[in-house]
Amino acid sequence: MSEPAQRADDSRDGRLADPSGWHAGGSEGVAPPGPALLTVRDLRSYLATGQGVVRAVDGVSMTVHEAEILGIVGESGCGKTVTCRTIMGLMPAGILHTSGEVIYHPRGGLNLLDASPAQWEALRGAQLAMIFQDPMTALNPVRTIGDQLLEAVNAHAKLSRAEAQARAVGLLERVGIPAPARRMKDYPFQFSGGMLQRALIAIALASSPRLLLADEPTTSLDVIIQDQILSLLLELQEDTGMSMIMVSHDLAVITEVCDRVIVMYAGQVVEEGATADIITEPKHPYTQALLDALPQEGQRGELRSNGGSPPSLIDVPGGCRFAPRCRLAVEECLSWETELIEIGGHGRLTRCLRHDEVERLPEWQASDSA
């Protein structure tokens, strides 16, 4: 059994192995997901640049359910971060064109793309929060950790100075920062990368959001601290019942914490399904390539890689965008109007004409056709 599959079976808190929850995947008898919290329909985020229009997010649809952790995985530049920033209303308006819908159901089906500044002020932090991928640059270097945390605490609550201070210290303690009252007075440069990420998590949780977007929260951390941060996020999610979108280029990280997975490539969703299904029976060659790139137990020598590079999002090719790098590609793939195909029910989707043949691929070998 591959390492990702083993993690799906033996995850530390039993999320993927528990037969009573949605996270068990497309298995028969699995309980359906909870109510939809956020629904994204045909989201497109195009950025105007000096070289042309970048189709960074090109028709992405997904649903996040109550108390669910949804993973988004893919190579750098595939549109993961732009998707999250568009959902949060954090993309620069001057160069951005968006279309589609981002429906936040607790606010009466509000389309976040149409939200006013006043609506965003009420939502951001209190209902939706985000952890950014680089803790070293996400905080103001000339303000103390305490000042920045207190700003988040006071943004959506009317507390006395003493109450706000106590809540801020309690948040730092909750995320595992030792001597939290003293560390409130420290500046970001006095924190390690792992401690900075914990401080960012505390800030994100200051107003108890219902949906937390974590954009590669462990990318710059060593594997031991990475494991601690993932454990902390899982613990907080279970304690609060919040939903989470976990973004990563590391499929092993996604495997460890997520109920369902969306695989993105070149601005599109190419596969979606329960985590256990995705990693044991991928239905898109790109997903298979990501799995094969993971180091296996006992493996020596060079890691496997998928040859070539993702296509330009300015001059997007027709047909399947992965075809130039795909060992299964045929002439029809180059002209096929790609669409997501539902396979087997239970929300299992793929964007591949030859999806039935993916699991029969021999050991992945890099394509030289790109």
Phi, psi and chi 1 to 4 in degrees:
 res  aa     phi    psi   chi1   chi2   chi3   chi4
   1 MET       -  136.1 -179.5 -179.2  -69.8      -
   2 SER   -68.2  161.5   67.8      -      -      -
   3 GLU   -59.8  -45.6 -179.0 -178.5   -4.8      -
   4 PRO   -60.3  -41.8  -22.4   33.6      -      -
   5 ALA   -63.6  -39.1      -      -      -      -
   6 GLN   -62.8  -39.2 -174.7   65.7   45.2      -
   7 ARG   -66.2  -34.3  -66.4  176.2  103.4  164.5
   8 ALA   -65.9  -34.4      -      -      -      -
   9 ASP   -82.1  -31.1  -72.1  -21.0      -      -
  10 ASP  -120.5   25.0  -59.7  -31.7      -      -
  11 SER   -51.9  143.3 -180.0      -      -      -
  12 ARG   -57.0  -31.8   70.9  165.5   65.5   85.4
  13 ASP  -107.4   10.9   61.7  -10.2      -      -
  14 GLY    73.2   15.3      -      -      -      -
  15 ARG   -58.1  -47.4  -68.1 -179.6   61.7   83.9
  16 LEU   -85.5  -20.8  -60.6  176.3      -      -
  17 ALA   -89.3  -15.5      -      -      -      -
  18 ASP   -71.4  115.7 -179.4   -2.0      -      -
  19 PRO   -75.7   -4.5   28.5  -34.1      -      -
  20 SER   -93.4   -6.4   63.9      -      -      -
  21 GLY  -116.6  164.8      -      -      -      -
  22 TRP   -60.7  -29.1  172.6 -112.2      -      -
  23 HIS   -63.2  -12.9   42.6  -96.2      -      -
  24 ALA   -72.1   -6.1      -      -      -      -
  25 GLY    93.9 -151.1      -      -      -      -
  26 GLY   -83.5   16.9      -      -      -      -
  27 SER   -67.9  147.0  -54.9      -      -      -
  28 GLU   -65.1  137.5 -171.3  172.8  -16.7      -
  29 GLY    91.1   -3.7      -      -      -      -
  30 VAL   -72.7  138.8  172.2      -      -      -
  31 ALA   -63.9  144.0      -      -      -      -
  32 PRO   -69.1  161.5   26.3  -34.6      -      -
  33 PRO   -68.4  164.3   26.8  -34.5      -      -
  34 GLY   -72.7 -176.1      -      -      -      -
  35 PRO   -59.7  151.6  -19.2   30.5      -      -
  36 ALA   -69.5  132.6      -      -      -      -
  37 LEU   -97.6  -43.8  179.8   71.2      -      -
  38 LEU  -137.7  131.9 -176.1   82.9      -      -
  39 THR  -125.0  124.2  -59.6      -      -      -
  40 VAL  -108.8  126.0  177.0      -      -      -
  41 ARG  -124.4  119.2  -60.0 -169.1 -174.0  105.6
  42 ASP    48.0   48.5 -163.6   27.9      -      -
  43 LEU   -73.1  129.0  179.0   64.1      -      -
  44 ARG  -129.1  126.1  -60.4  175.2 -170.7  -88.5
  45 SER  -126.4  108.3  -66.3      -      -      -
  46 TYR  -109.8  134.9  -65.7  173.9      -      -
  47 LEU  -113.9  127.2  -55.6  171.6      -      -
  48 ALA   -83.5  125.2      -      -      -      -
  49 THR  -128.9  173.8   70.7      -      -      -
  50 GLY   -66.1  -22.2      -      -      -      -
  51 GLN   -92.3  -12.6  -71.3   72.9   43.2      -
  52 GLY   142.0 -173.2      -      -      -      -
  53 VAL   -89.4  122.9  175.4      -      -      -
  54 VAL   -90.7  118.9  177.5      -      -      -
  55 ARG   -88.3   72.2  -65.2  161.5   64.7  174.0
  56 ALA   -65.0  -41.1      -      -      -      -
  57 VAL  -126.4  123.1  177.7      -      -      -
  58 ASP  -132.2   74.5 -156.4   10.0      -      -
  59 GLY    91.2   39.7      -      -      -      -
  60 VAL   -85.0  132.1  167.4      -      -      -
  61 SER  -129.5  141.5  -63.2      -      -      -
  62 MET  -167.7  164.9   61.0 -178.9  170.1      -
  63 THR  -132.7  135.4  -61.3      -      -      -
  64 VAL  -110.9  125.5 -176.0      -      -      -
  65 HIS   -95.2  165.1  -60.3   94.5      -      -
  66 GLU   -58.2  135.4  -64.4  -84.3    5.2      -
  67 ALA    59.6   27.9      -      -      -      -
  68 GLU  -110.3  148.0  176.7 -174.7   49.5      -
  69 ILE  -109.8  114.3  -57.3 -178.6      -      -
  70 LEU  -104.1  127.6  175.1   67.4      -      -
  71 GLY   -97.3  141.3      -      -      -      -
  72 ILE  -122.3  121.6  -57.2  179.0      -      -
  73 VAL  -130.0  150.2   67.1      -      -      -
  74 GLY   164.9  168.1      -      -      -      -
  75 GLU   -64.2  161.4  -69.3  171.9  -68.6      -
  76 SER   -58.0  136.3  -64.7      -      -      -
  77 GLY    88.5    6.4      -      -      -      -
  78 CYS   -85.9   -8.2   71.2      -      -      -
  79 GLY   111.1    6.7      -      -      -      -
  80 LYS   -62.6  -53.9  -53.4 -176.9  -58.1  -65.8
  81 THR   -66.7  -40.5  -66.0      -      -      -
  82 VAL   -63.5  -36.9  175.1      -      -      -
  83 THR   -59.0  -47.9  -62.7      -      -      -
  84 CYS   -67.2  -42.2  -70.4      -      -      -
  85 ARG   -68.0  -32.7  -74.3 -179.9  170.8  -91.7
  86 THR   -67.5  -43.3  -57.3      -      -      -
  87 ILE   -57.6  -39.9  -69.9  172.2      -      -
  88 MET   -84.6   -1.9  -72.4  -68.0  -64.2      -
  89 GLY    68.6   33.9      -      -      -      -
  90 LEU  -110.9    9.0  -65.7  176.3      -      -
  91 MET   -84.9  148.0  -68.2  -62.1  -68.1      -
  92 PRO   -65.5  124.4   22.3  -33.0      -      -
  93 ALA   -68.7  -32.1      -      -      -      -
  94 GLY   -65.1  -28.2      -      -      -      -
  95 ILE  -115.9    8.3   62.5  171.4      -      -
  96 LEU  -110.5  136.3  179.5   70.5      -      -
  97 HIS  -121.9  123.5  170.0   74.7      -      -
  98 THR  -121.4  153.2   59.5      -      -      -
  99 SER  -150.6  170.2   62.1      -      -      -
 100 GLY   101.0 -159.2      -      -      -      -
 101 GLU  -138.7  141.1  -66.1 -179.6  -44.1      -
 102 VAL  -126.4   94.9 -179.9      -      -      -
 103 ILE   -93.4  121.5  -56.1  -60.6      -      -
 104 TYR  -102.1  105.7 -175.4   59.4      -      -
 105 HIS   -66.8  -36.5  -65.0  -76.4      -      -
 106 PRO   -62.4  -17.4  -26.8   36.9      -      -
 107 ARG  -103.3   42.3  -73.6  -62.9  174.7   92.8
 108 GLY    65.8   31.2      -      -      -      -
 109 GLY    75.9   29.8      -      -      -      -
 110 LEU   -61.8  130.0  171.2   67.1      -      -
 111 ASN   -83.1  111.3 -176.6    1.0      -      -
 112 LEU   -63.0  -23.4  -62.3 -179.1      -      -
 113 LEU   -67.5  -21.1  -61.9 -176.0      -      -
 114 ASP  -104.8    4.3  -62.1  -31.1      -      -
 115 ALA   -65.5  139.8      -      -      -      -
 116 SER   -79.7  164.5   66.4      -      -      -
 117 PRO   -55.4  -38.7  -28.7   36.5      -      -
 118 ALA   -65.8  -39.5      -      -      -      -
 119 GLN   -65.9  -40.8  -72.9  173.4  -43.0      -
 120 TRP   -65.1  -37.1  -92.1  119.8      -      -
 121 GLU   -61.4  -35.8 -173.7  174.7  -12.0      -
 122 ALA   -77.9  -28.2      -      -      -      -
 123 LEU   -88.7  -45.3  -74.4  169.3      -      -
 124 ARG   -69.9  121.4 -161.8  178.8  -72.7  123.8
 125 GLY    99.7  -50.4      -      -      -      -
 126 ALA   -78.8  -38.1      -      -      -      -
 127 GLN  -113.1  -39.2  -63.3  -72.5  -44.5      -
 128 LEU  -128.6  132.6  -58.4   96.5      -      -
 129 ALA  -135.9  162.4      -      -      -      -
 130 MET  -139.6  137.8 -172.2  165.7  176.9      -
 131 ILE  -104.8  124.8  -57.5  170.9      -      -
 132 PHE   -89.6  158.2  -60.0   95.1      -      -
 133 GLN   -76.1  -22.3   61.9  179.1  -77.2      -
 134 ASP  -115.9   98.9 -172.9   -5.4      -      -
 135 PRO   -64.6  -22.6   23.2  -33.0      -      -
 136 MET   -69.8  -26.8  -64.0  -66.1 -176.7      -
 137 THR  -113.1   -3.0   59.5      -      -      -
 138 ALA   -81.2  -16.5      -      -      -      -
 139 LEU  -111.2  153.5  -66.5  172.4      -      -
 140 ASN   -71.8  119.5 -170.5  -32.2      -      -
 141 PRO   -71.1  -16.0   26.8  -34.4      -      -
 142 VAL  -104.6   10.1  -62.5      -      -      -
 143 ARG  -121.7  145.2  -63.5 -179.6   60.9 -162.9
 144 THR   -68.8  159.0   65.4      -      -      -
 145 ILE   -57.2  -42.0  -63.5  -67.4      -      -
 146 GLY   -61.8  -43.9      -      -      -      -
 147 ASP   -59.2  -44.2  -76.6  -14.2      -      -
 148 GLN   -71.8  -34.3  -63.0  178.7   71.2      -
 149 LEU   -71.6  -41.1 -179.5   52.7      -      -
 150 LEU   -63.6  -35.2  -75.3  168.2      -      -
 151 GLU   -59.8  -41.9 -177.5  178.6   21.2      -
 152 ALA   -69.4  -39.5      -      -      -      -
 153 VAL   -63.1  -41.6  166.8      -      -      -
 154 ASN   -83.7   -8.0  -70.6  -41.9      -      -
 155 ALA   -64.9  -34.0      -      -      -      -
 156 HIS  -129.8   19.1  -61.4  -77.6      -      -
 157 ALA  -144.0  143.0      -      -      -      -
 158 LYS   -97.8   96.7  -65.7 -178.8  179.2  179.8
 159 LEU  -123.0  150.7  -58.9  174.5      -      -
 160 SER   -69.7  167.2   67.7      -      -      -
 161 ARG   -59.7  -41.8 -175.6  172.5 -179.0  178.2
 162 ALA   -67.7  -39.9      -      -      -      -
 163 GLU   -65.6  -43.0  -70.6  171.6  -25.4      -
 164 ALA   -64.3  -41.3      -      -      -      -
 165 GLN   -62.1  -44.0 -177.4   77.8   11.6      -
 166 ALA   -64.2  -39.8      -      -      -      -
 167 ARG   -66.5  -41.1  175.1  158.1  175.1   75.0
 168 ALA   -64.2  -45.3      -      -      -      -
 169 VAL   -62.3  -39.9  170.8      -      -      -
 170 GLY   -63.4  -36.7      -      -      -      -
 171 LEU   -66.4  -43.2  -76.5  165.2      -      -
 172 LEU   -63.3  -38.9  -70.8 -176.4      -      -
 173 GLU   -65.2  -39.3 -176.9  176.0   20.7      -
 174 ARG   -64.5  -33.6 -172.1  177.6 -172.4 -175.8
 175 VAL   -90.8    8.9  -61.8      -      -      -
 176 GLY    88.4   23.2      -      -      -      -
 177 ILE   -89.1  119.4  -66.9 -179.2      -      -
 178 PRO   -69.2  154.1   24.5  -32.2      -      -
 179 ALA    47.3   55.7      -      -      -      -
 180 PRO   -60.6  -36.4   21.9  -33.2      -      -
 181 ALA   -63.2  -40.3      -      -      -      -
 182 ARG   -71.9  -40.3  177.7  174.1   61.6   81.7
 183 ARG   -70.0  -16.1  -59.5  -51.3  -62.8  -91.7
 184 MET   -57.2  -28.7  -72.3  -87.9  -70.8      -
 185 LYS   -87.7   -5.6  -58.0  174.2 -176.4  177.5
 186 ASP   -82.7  158.2  -72.0  -13.2      -      -
 187 TYR   -96.3  160.3  -71.1   87.3      -      -
 188 PRO   -52.7  -36.6  -30.9   37.2      -      -
 189 PHE   -66.6  -15.7   73.7   87.6      -      -
 190 GLN   -87.7   -0.8  -64.9  172.8  -76.3      -
 191 PHE  -104.4  146.9  -84.4   49.4      -      -
 192 SER   -74.2  170.6   66.7      -      -      -
 193 GLY   -59.5  -42.6      -      -      -      -
 194 GLY   -66.1  -40.2      -      -      -      -
 195 MET   -68.4  -36.1  -71.5  -65.0  105.6      -
 196 LEU   -63.1  -41.1  -84.8  177.7      -      -
 197 GLN   -64.6  -37.0 -164.5   61.4  -82.0      -
 198 ARG   -64.7  -39.1  -69.6  173.7 -174.6  -90.3
 199 ALA   -64.4  -40.0      -      -      -      -
 200 LEU   -63.7  -38.3  -77.4  175.6      -      -
 201 ILE   -64.1  -41.2  -66.4  170.6      -      -
 202 ALA   -60.8  -42.7      -      -      -      -
 203 ILE   -63.4  -42.9  -69.3  171.6      -      -
 204 ALA   -63.8  -31.7      -      -      -      -
 205 LEU   -91.0    1.7  -63.4  177.3      -      -
 206 ALA   -56.3  -34.6      -      -      -      -
 207 SER  -111.9   20.4  -62.7      -      -      -
 208 SER    52.1   63.8  -57.9      -      -      -
 209 PRO   -68.1  157.7   27.2  -35.9      -      -
 210 ARG   -87.3  -22.8  -62.8 -174.0   64.8  170.7
 211 LEU  -135.2  125.0  175.6   61.8      -      -
 212 LEU  -113.8  125.7  177.3   65.1      -      -
 213 LEU  -101.8  116.2  -70.9   77.8      -      -
 214 ALA  -108.2  104.8      -      -      -      -
 215 ASP   -91.5   97.2 -175.6    9.9      -      -
 216 GLU    46.7   59.0  -56.1 -156.4   35.6      -
 217 PRO   -71.3   -7.9   28.7  -35.8      -      -
 218 THR  -120.0   10.0   61.6      -      -      -
 219 THR   -59.7  -43.0  -64.4      -      -      -
 220 SER   -94.5   12.1   59.2      -      -      -
 221 LEU  -107.8  152.0  -52.8  176.5      -      -
 222 ASP   -72.4  167.7   64.2   61.2      -      -
 223 VAL   -65.1  -31.6  -68.5      -      -      -
 224 ILE   -69.7  -47.5  -65.0  175.6      -      -
 225 ILE   -66.6  -36.9  -57.2  -58.5      -      -
 226 GLN   -56.7  -45.2  171.6  179.7  -71.9      -
 227 ASP   -64.5  -37.7 -170.9   66.2      -      -
 228 GLN   -65.2  -42.0  -66.9  174.2   -2.1      -
 229 ILE   -66.6  -42.3  -65.0  -62.9      -      -
 230 LEU   -62.9  -41.7  -67.9  176.5      -      -
 231 SER   -62.1  -40.8  -62.6      -      -      -
 232 LEU   -63.9  -45.0  172.3   62.3      -      -
 233 LEU   -62.3  -41.2  -72.2  171.4      -      -
 234 LEU   -63.4  -43.6  -83.4  175.5      -      -
 235 GLU   -62.6  -44.6  178.6 -176.4  -16.9      -
 236 LEU   -65.6  -39.5  -67.1  169.3      -      -
 237 GLN   -64.0  -40.8 -170.4  -87.9  -23.1      -
 238 GLU   -69.1  -37.8  -69.6  172.5   -5.7      -
 239 ASP   -68.7  -38.7  -72.0  -13.6      -      -
 240 THR   -96.9  -21.5   63.1      -      -      -
 241 GLY    76.0   12.2      -      -      -      -
 242 MET   -72.0  159.5   66.5 -178.9  173.9      -
 243 SER   -90.1  160.6  -59.1      -      -      -
 244 MET  -147.2  140.5 -169.8 -174.9  -52.8      -
 245 ILE  -109.2  116.7  -64.1  177.0      -      -
 246 MET  -104.5  118.0  172.7   71.8   71.8      -
 247 VAL  -104.2  134.1  173.7      -      -      -
 248 SER  -160.9  155.8 -179.4      -      -      -
 249 HIS   -95.3   -2.2   62.6  -93.6      -      -
 250 ASP  -103.1  106.8 -173.1  -17.8      -      -
 251 LEU   -65.6  -27.1 -165.3   51.3      -      -
 252 ALA   -65.1  -38.9      -      -      -      -
 253 VAL   -64.7  -46.2  168.3      -      -      -
 254 ILE   -59.1  -42.2  -66.5  -64.5      -      -
 255 THR   -58.6  -36.7  -64.6      -      -      -
 256 GLU   -71.4  -30.1 -171.2  168.2  -12.6      -
 257 VAL  -122.8  -14.8  -58.9      -      -      -
 258 CYS  -100.7  147.2  -64.1      -      -      -
 259 ASP   -79.5  -47.4  -58.0  -46.7      -      -
 260 ARG  -128.6  160.6  -70.1 -171.4  -59.1  117.9
 261 VAL  -131.9  137.6  177.1      -      -      -
 262 ILE  -113.8  126.9  -75.3  175.8      -      -
 263 VAL  -102.2  125.0 -178.3      -      -      -
 264 MET  -111.9  144.8  -71.7 -170.9   66.4      -
 265 TYR  -148.3  126.5 -178.3   78.5      -      -
 266 ALA    52.9   44.5      -      -      -      -
 267 GLY    83.3    0.2      -      -      -      -
 268 GLN  -123.0  156.3  -64.3 -179.1  -33.3      -
 269 VAL   -81.0  124.8  174.7      -      -      -
 270 VAL  -107.6  -16.9  -64.0      -      -      -
 271 GLU  -159.4  147.4 -173.7  165.9    3.1      -
 272 GLU  -147.9  142.1  177.2  178.3  -11.7      -
 273 GLY   172.9  177.2      -      -      -      -
 274 ALA   -62.5  144.9      -      -      -      -
 275 THR   -55.3  -46.6  -54.7      -      -      -
 276 ALA   -60.2  -36.2      -      -      -      -
 277 ASP   -71.2  -42.7  -68.2  -18.6      -      -
 278 ILE   -61.1  -43.5  -68.4  -74.3      -      -
 279 ILE   -86.3  -19.3   64.0  176.8      -      -
 280 THR   -99.1  -22.1   57.3      -      -      -
 281 GLU  -147.0   67.4 -165.5  177.8    3.9      -
 282 PRO   -61.2  146.2   24.0  -34.2      -      -
 283 LYS  -120.2   16.9  -69.1  -64.0 -174.6  180.0
 284 HIS  -140.0  136.8 -165.2  -77.3      -      -
 285 PRO   -57.9  -30.4  -24.2   33.8      -      -
 286 TYR   -67.2  -42.4  179.0   62.1      -      -
 287 THR   -60.9  -42.7  -51.5      -      -      -
 288 GLN   -60.4  -39.4 -178.6   67.3   60.5      -
 289 ALA   -65.2  -40.4      -      -      -      -
 290 LEU   -62.6  -41.4  -67.7  177.5      -      -
 291 LEU   -65.8  -41.7  -72.4  167.3      -      -
 292 ASP   -70.7  -20.4  -73.9  -20.4      -      -
 293 ALA   -78.0  -13.3      -      -      -      -
 294 LEU   -73.6  139.8  -67.6  171.7      -      -
 295 PRO   -66.6  137.2   22.5  -31.5      -      -
 296 GLN  -102.3  154.4  -54.2  -63.4  -44.9      -
 297 GLU   -59.8  129.5 -175.0  176.4   -5.0      -
 298 GLY    81.9   -1.0      -      -      -      -
 299 GLN   -72.7  139.2  178.5 -179.1  -10.7      -
 300 ARG  -127.3  160.7  -62.2 -168.2  176.7 -167.8
 301 GLY    86.2 -164.6      -      -      -      -
 302 GLU   -70.0  145.4  -66.2 -176.2    5.1      -
 303 LEU   -73.6  151.1  -63.9  175.5      -      -
 304 ARG   -71.4  147.6  -56.2 -175.5 -167.5  101.0
 305 SER  -140.9  158.1   63.5      -      -      -
 306 ASN   -94.8  121.3 -173.2   43.6      -      -
 307 GLY   -65.1  160.6      -      -      -      -
 308 GLY    83.4 -173.1      -      -      -      -
 309 SER  -134.3  157.9  -59.3      -      -      -
 310 PRO   -61.2  154.9  -21.8   33.0      -      -
 311 PRO   -71.8  159.5   28.9  -36.3      -      -
 312 SER   -64.5  135.2  166.7      -      -      -
 313 LEU   -88.0    4.3  -64.0 -178.8      -      -
 314 ILE   -91.7  -46.1  -65.7  176.0      -      -
 315 ASP  -113.4   78.1 -174.9   17.1      -      -
 316 VAL   -76.9  128.1  179.8      -      -      -
 317 PRO   -71.1  157.7   27.4  -35.0      -      -
 318 GLY   -77.8  169.4      -      -      -      -
 319 GLY    71.7 -158.6      -      -      -      -
 320 CYS   -69.6  127.3  175.1      -      -      -
 321 ARG   -73.7  -18.2  -62.7 -178.4 -177.4 -177.3
 322 PHE   -92.5   -9.1 -172.3   63.3      -      -
 323 ALA   -53.0  -41.9      -      -      -      -
 324 PRO   -62.5  -16.8  -24.3   35.9      -      -
 325 ARG  -111.5    4.6  -54.1  172.3   69.5 -173.8
 326 CYS  -102.0  131.6 -179.8      -      -      -
 327 ARG   -76.5  -14.7  -67.1 -176.4   64.0 -117.3
 328 LEU   -94.6   -5.5  -76.3  178.5      -      -
 329 ALA   -63.1  138.7      -      -      -      -
 330 VAL  -124.2  174.5  -66.3      -      -      -
 331 GLU   -57.3  -36.2 -174.5  174.5   -7.3      -
 332 GLU   -62.1  -30.6 -173.3  179.7   -0.3      -
 333 CYS   -63.7  -30.7  -62.5      -      -      -
 334 LEU   -73.1  -18.0  -59.9  175.4      -      -
 335 SER  -119.9   -8.0   58.0      -      -      -
 336 TRP   -63.6  130.3  176.5   53.4      -      -
 337 GLU   -75.2   95.2  -69.8  -61.9  -34.8      -
 338 THR   -62.8  137.4   56.7      -      -      -
 339 GLU  -147.8  158.1   58.0 -175.0   20.7      -
 340 LEU   -75.2  133.2  -76.7  169.6      -      -
 341 ILE  -110.8  129.8  -57.7  168.4      -      -
 342 GLU   -81.6  131.0 -175.7  172.1    0.6      -
 343 ILE  -130.8  121.9   48.7  174.1      -      -
 344 GLY    75.6    2.6      -      -      -      -
 345 GLY    72.9 -169.2      -      -      -      -
 346 HIS    58.4   31.5  -59.2  -73.1      -      -
 347 GLY    73.6   19.5      -      -      -      -
 348 ARG   -86.8  119.9 -167.6   71.3 -161.9  -84.4
 349 LEU  -131.6  149.3  -56.8  169.3      -      -
 350 THR  -147.4  155.8 -174.4      -      -      -
 351 ARG  -116.4   62.3 -162.9 -176.4  -65.0  -91.7
 352 CYS  -148.1  127.9 -179.8      -      -      -
 353 LEU   -64.8  -33.7  -88.8  176.5      -      -
 354 ARG  -108.2   37.6  -55.2 -177.6   67.7 -175.2
 355 HIS   -61.6  -27.9   56.3   83.7      -      -
 356 ASP   -68.4  -15.4  -74.2  -24.4      -      -
 357 GLU  -100.5   -5.5  -58.5  173.7   57.2      -
 358 VAL   -62.8  -46.8  172.9      -      -      -
 359 GLU   -69.3  -11.8   68.1  -88.0   17.8      -
 360 ARG   -94.9    5.2  -63.6 -161.0  -64.5  -88.8
 361 LEU   -63.1  140.9  -82.3  172.3      -      -
 362 PRO   -69.5  179.4   27.8  -35.0      -      -
 363 GLU   -49.7  131.5 -179.2  175.9   85.6      -
 364 TRP   -59.7  133.8 -171.6  -90.0      -      -
 365 GLN  -126.4  138.3  -62.0  176.4    5.5      -
 366 ALA   -60.6  137.6      -      -      -      -
 367 SER   -81.3  137.7  169.7      -      -      -
 368 ASP   -98.1    8.3  -63.4  -35.1      -      -
 369 SER   -88.7   -7.5   61.4      -      -      -
 370 ALA   -71.5      -      -      -      -      -
